[in-house]
Amino acid sequence: CEQQLSKQRHYDFGLRNILSVLRTSGGVKRSEPPDADEEMLFMRTVRDMNLSKLVADDVPLFLALLKDIFPKVTDPPKKVYKEVEDGSRKLLKENLLVDWDTFMLKVVQLYETSLVRHGFMLVGPTLCGKTEVRDILTTCNTNNGSPHRQNIMNPKAITDSQMYGVKDPISEEWTPGVFATLWQRCNNRALK
């Protein structure tokens, strides 16, 4: 994939991504009937976990690569998240937004990403719906009994060392950054 797709900074086909795919496909295999086709399940997992990251020009090439790797598997059905889709459609109606298939696809892709990642960035042009997708999914998850909070940062407003933290070269003392402090605060069970 990495050699044939366009070079994008946010593409990750390294060991961490492979490990996430393997963990997720194991969970999918355990949640499906024992006689389910493993190749189809694995292809669906790889497809669903990576499509949301790809730029539009790379999608057909990626799907063609998957068909080359899994020649016996015809286009596997997309996994359905009924609670997320129904809840999102209800919120779209309440917020007077258009129930557009592409918008719902992005909500589902963001949901799938949230199942395997602790944090993520939404990337796209101005006014493409990033904030609405994020807000709809957050509200939907909270309404479905899984409280979610958003911590929004502007990474362009501060330096890398201010964002993540820095180690003093002389005293070797660690000074945590904004991100590390927010992460610690969000994961502090005493504050929940």
Solvent accessible surface area in square Angstrom, and as a share of the most:
residue,aa,sasa,rsa
1,C,60,0.36
2,E,115,0.52
3,Q,169,0.75
4,Q,109,0.49
5,L,6,0.03
6,S,48,0.31
7,K,156,0.66
8,Q,64,0.28
9,R,246,0.90
10,H,76,0.34
11,Y,32,0.12
12,D,37,0.19
13,F,43,0.18
14,G,34,0.32
15,L,150,0.75
16,R,171,0.62
17,N,5,0.02
18,I,85,0.43
19,L,83,0.41
20,S,13,0.08
21,V,10,0.06
22,L,97,0.48
23,R,163,0.59
24,T,33,0.19
25,S,14,0.09
26,G,21,0.20
27,G,30,0.29
28,V,18,0.11
29,K,62,0.26
30,R,187,0.68
31,S,80,0.52
32,E,47,0.21
33,P,75,0.47
34,P,130,0.82
35,D,128,0.66
36,A,23,0.18
37,D,78,0.40
38,E,113,0.50
39,E,66,0.30
40,M,43,0.19
41,L,4,0.02
42,F,68,0.28
43,M,4,0.02
44,R,19,0.07
45,T,7,0.04
46,V,21,0.12
47,R,15,0.05
48,D,13,0.07
49,M,21,0.10
50,N,5,0.02
51,L,33,0.16
52,S,39,0.25
53,K,43,0.18
54,L,17,0.08
55,V,50,0.29
56,A,89,0.69
57,D,127,0.66
58,D,8,0.04
59,V,42,0.24
60,P,86,0.54
61,L,66,0.33
62,F,2,0.01
63,L,57,0.28
64,A,48,0.37
65,L,24,0.12
66,L,4,0.02
67,K,111,0.47
68,D,110,0.57
69,I,110,0.56
70,F,19,0.08
71,P,105,0.66
72,K,170,0.72
73,V,13,0.07
74,T,118,0.69
75,D,103,0.53
76,P,4,0.03
77,P,93,0.58
78,K,69,0.29
79,K,61,0.26
80,V,108,0.62
81,Y,36,0.14
82,K,139,0.59
83,E,122,0.55
84,V,7,0.04
85,E,38,0.17
86,D,71,0.37
87,G,16,0.16
88,S,0,0.00
89,R,89,0.32
90,K,133,0.56
91,L,13,0.06
92,L,2,0.01
93,K,162,0.69
94,E,106,0.48
95,N,79,0.40
96,L,164,0.82
97,L,63,0.32
98,V,122,0.70
99,D,73,0.38
100,W,159,0.56
101,D,114,0.59
102,T,62,0.36
103,F,26,0.11
104,M,8,0.04
105,L,72,0.36
106,K,88,0.37
107,V,0,0.00
108,V,8,0.04
109,Q,11,0.05
110,L,12,0.06
111,Y,41,0.15
112,E,15,0.07
113,T,31,0.18
114,S,33,0.22
115,L,102,0.51
116,V,45,0.26
117,R,59,0.21
118,H,165,0.74
119,G,48,0.46
120,F,88,0.37
121,M,144,0.64
122,L,61,0.30
123,V,109,0.63
124,G,34,0.33
125,P,101,0.64
126,T,120,0.70
127,L,176,0.88
128,C,71,0.42
129,G,23,0.22
130,K,57,0.24
131,T,72,0.42
132,E,70,0.31
133,V,11,0.07
134,R,59,0.21
135,D,50,0.26
136,I,3,0.01
137,L,8,0.04
138,T,24,0.14
139,T,57,0.33
140,C,1,0.00
141,N,10,0.05
142,T,60,0.35
143,N,98,0.50
144,N,59,0.30
145,G,64,0.61
146,S,53,0.34
147,P,115,0.72
148,H,78,0.35
149,R,160,0.58
150,Q,63,0.28
151,N,79,0.40
152,I,118,0.60
153,M,52,0.23
154,N,93,0.48
155,P,64,0.40
156,K,186,0.79
157,A,74,0.58
158,I,54,0.27
159,T,79,0.46
160,D,112,0.58
161,S,49,0.32
162,Q,96,0.43
163,M,17,0.08
164,Y,124,0.47
165,G,11,0.10
166,V,74,0.43
167,K,107,0.45
168,D,60,0.31
169,P,120,0.76
170,I,164,0.83
171,S,72,0.46
172,E,113,0.51
173,E,117,0.52
174,W,137,0.48
175,T,77,0.45
176,P,71,0.45
177,G,7,0.07
178,V,70,0.40
179,F,83,0.35
180,A,33,0.26
181,T,52,0.30
182,L,37,0.18
183,W,104,0.37
184,Q,128,0.57
185,R,133,0.48
186,C,30,0.18
187,N,80,0.41
188,N,62,0.32
189,R,197,0.72
190,A,93,0.72
191,L,112,0.56
192,K,147,0.62
